[in-house]
Amino acid sequence: MDKAKGFYEDAKEKVADVVIDAKQKLDDKH
């Protein structure tokens, strides 16, 4: 159970990084 939770938390952080990166790229276009 702990391993699954750790994987979920790690995936959540990676998704957040991708979202932030995508937002910055969109902001650069404007």
C-alpha positions in Angstrom: 0.0 0.0 0.0 2.8 2.4 0.9 4.6 1.7 -2.4 1.5 2.5 -4.4 1.0 5.7 -2.5 4.6 6.7 -3.1 4.2 5.9 -6.8 1.0 8.1 -6.9 2.8 11.0 -5.2 5.7 10.7 -7.5 3.4 10.6 -10.6 1.5 13.6 -9.3 4.7 15.7 -9.0 5.8 14.7 -12.5 2.3 15.7 -13.9 2.5 19.0 -12.1 6.0 19.7 -13.6 4.6 18.9 -17.1 1.6 21.2 -16.6 3.7 24.0 -15.3 6.1 23.6 -18.3 3.2 23.6 -20.8 1.7 26.7 -19.2 5.1 28.5 -19.5 5.3 27.6 -23.2 1.8 28.9 -23.8 2.6 32.1 -22.0 5.8 32.6 -24.1 3.6 32.5 -27.3 1.4 35.4 -26.2 
